[in-house]
Amino acid sequence: MDFSNEAEFVLRNPDLGHYQWARIGVKGLLFREGKVLLLHRRNDLDLHPGLWDLPGGAVEKGDGLEGALVREFQEETGLKVEVRNLVHVWLTPAQLRSGDTFHGLVVCFACHSESNHPPKIDPQEHTEYRWVSRDELAQLSLIPDQQIALQKGFSPP
C-alpha cells in the first residue's frame, strides 16, 4: 500500500481515520569530553527557528532509522557516526511558521564518531555548533521536547 497521500488513504480506509499519524524523525546524541553536540537552527527556518537542536532530521522513504540518522549527521555536520543504543522516543505536536501543524515521532539514539575534526555545519539549516556540558544546557534556548533525551544522555543507565 502507498501511504504517500494520507488523506486519500484514510478516505479509502475509514476504520483507520481515528489513528494518530506522524512524521518520523531521528536525533543523535554525540559526546566529546563530557559535552554533547548541539546545532543552532537558523532564524528563518519553518520549524523551531532560532533554537538549539540535536543533529538529525526526517526519515525519508526507503530509510531505516539508523541509516537516516547516519545520513542526517553527515549532511548537517560532515561527521560520520556509528549509531549505538536507543536513548528516548517521543511523540510531539509541531507547528510550522505558516501555522500548519503535524505530529512527529522522534527516535533519539546515542552515537559515536572516530573523527576528532570539528563539525562542518550546513549553512542552509544552522548558524553554529557548540559542544555543551550538562550545566550549560540551561543557558540555551533548546527545543523543549529534546530535554528528556538530553538528560538521559548525560545520565546513562
C-alpha positions as CSV (number, residue, x, y, z in Angstrom):
1,M,0.0,0.0,0.0
2,D,1.1,3.5,-0.7
3,F,0.8,5.8,2.3
4,S,2.1,8.9,0.5
5,N,-1.3,10.5,0.4
6,E,-2.5,10.2,4.0
7,A,-5.9,11.9,3.4
8,E,-6.8,9.7,0.4
9,F,-5.6,6.6,2.3
10,V,-7.9,7.4,5.3
11,L,-10.8,8.1,3.0
12,R,-10.4,4.6,1.4
13,N,-10.0,3.0,4.9
14,P,-12.3,4.9,7.2
15,D,-11.7,2.5,10.1
16,L,-8.1,3.9,10.3
17,G,-9.2,7.5,10.5
18,H,-9.1,7.6,14.3
19,Y,-5.4,6.6,14.5
20,Q,-2.7,9.2,15.1
21,W,-0.5,9.8,12.0
22,A,3.0,11.1,12.5
23,R,6.1,12.0,10.5
24,I,9.2,10.1,11.7
25,G,12.4,11.9,12.7
26,V,15.7,10.8,14.2
27,K,18.1,12.6,16.5
28,G,21.6,11.7,17.7
29,L,23.5,12.4,20.9
30,L,27.2,12.7,20.2
31,F,29.5,13.4,23.2
32,R,33.1,14.5,23.3
33,E,34.9,15.0,26.6
34,G,31.6,15.0,28.5
35,K,29.9,17.6,26.2
36,V,27.1,17.0,23.7
37,L,27.0,18.4,20.2
38,L,24.2,20.9,19.6
39,L,23.4,22.9,16.4
40,H,21.8,26.3,16.3
41,R,18.9,26.5,13.9
42,R,18.6,29.4,11.5
43,N,16.1,32.1,12.4
44,D,14.3,31.8,9.1
45,L,13.5,28.1,9.2
46,D,9.9,27.0,9.3
47,L,10.3,24.6,12.2
48,H,11.9,25.6,15.6
49,P,13.6,28.7,14.2
50,G,16.5,30.0,16.3
51,L,16.5,27.1,18.8
52,W,19.4,24.8,19.7
53,D,18.9,21.3,18.3
54,L,20.4,17.8,18.3
55,P,21.7,16.7,14.9
56,G,19.2,14.7,12.9
57,G,16.2,15.0,10.7
58,A,13.4,13.3,8.8
59,V,13.3,9.7,7.9
60,E,12.8,9.6,4.2
61,K,11.1,6.9,2.1
62,G,13.3,3.9,1.9
63,D,15.4,4.9,5.0
64,G,15.8,2.8,8.1
65,L,16.1,4.7,11.4
66,E,19.8,4.2,11.8
67,G,20.5,4.9,8.1
68,A,18.5,8.1,8.2
69,L,20.5,9.3,11.3
70,V,23.8,8.5,9.7
71,R,22.8,10.4,6.6
72,E,21.4,13.4,8.5
73,F,24.6,13.6,10.7
74,Q,26.7,13.6,7.6
75,E,24.6,16.3,5.9
76,E,24.3,18.6,8.9
77,T,27.8,18.2,10.4
78,G,30.1,16.4,8.0
79,L,30.7,13.8,10.7
80,K,30.5,10.1,10.1
81,V,28.8,8.4,13.1
82,E,28.0,5.0,14.3
83,V,24.6,4.6,15.7
84,R,24.6,2.9,19.1
85,N,21.8,2.4,21.6
86,L,18.3,3.9,21.7
87,V,18.0,6.7,24.2
88,H,14.5,8.1,24.0
89,V,11.4,8.2,21.8
90,W,8.7,10.9,21.9
91,L,5.5,12.0,20.1
92,T,5.2,15.7,19.7
93,P,2.9,18.2,18.0
94,A,4.8,20.5,15.7
95,Q,3.7,23.8,14.2
96,L,5.3,25.4,11.2
97,R,5.8,29.1,10.7
98,S,2.8,29.0,8.3
99,G,0.5,27.7,11.1
100,D,0.3,24.2,9.6
101,T,0.6,21.5,12.3
102,F,1.6,17.9,12.3
103,H,2.7,15.2,14.8
104,G,6.2,14.0,14.8
105,L,7.5,10.7,16.2
106,V,11.2,11.3,17.1
107,V,13.6,8.5,17.9
108,C,16.9,9.5,19.6
109,F,20.0,7.4,19.6
110,A,23.4,7.6,21.2
111,C,26.1,8.0,18.5
112,H,29.9,7.5,18.3
113,S,32.4,9.0,15.9
114,E,36.0,8.2,15.5
115,S,36.6,11.7,14.0
116,N,38.1,14.4,16.1
117,H,37.5,17.0,13.4
118,P,35.2,19.9,14.2
119,P,31.8,19.7,12.7
120,K,31.2,21.4,9.4
121,I,27.7,22.8,9.6
122,D,25.3,23.1,6.8
123,P,24.6,26.9,6.5
124,Q,21.2,26.2,4.9
125,E,20.0,24.8,8.3
126,H,22.3,26.0,11.1
127,T,24.3,29.1,12.1
128,E,26.7,27.5,14.6
129,Y,27.6,24.4,16.6
130,R,28.6,24.0,20.2
131,W,29.8,21.2,22.5
132,V,27.7,21.8,25.6
133,S,28.0,20.5,29.2
134,R,25.0,19.5,31.3
135,D,25.3,22.7,33.2
136,E,25.4,24.8,30.1
137,L,22.1,23.4,28.8
138,A,20.0,25.7,31.0
139,Q,21.6,28.8,29.3
140,L,20.4,27.8,25.8
141,S,17.1,28.0,24.1
142,L,16.5,24.3,23.4
143,I,13.7,22.5,21.6
144,P,11.6,21.6,24.6
145,D,10.8,18.1,23.6
146,Q,14.6,17.2,23.5
147,Q,15.1,17.9,27.2
148,I,14.4,14.4,28.4
149,A,16.7,12.8,25.7
150,L,19.5,15.2,26.7
151,Q,19.1,14.4,30.4
152,K,19.1,10.6,29.6
153,G,22.2,11.1,27.5
154,F,24.0,12.8,30.4
155,S,22.8,10.1,32.8
156,P,23.2,6.8,31.1
157,P,21.8,3.7,33.0
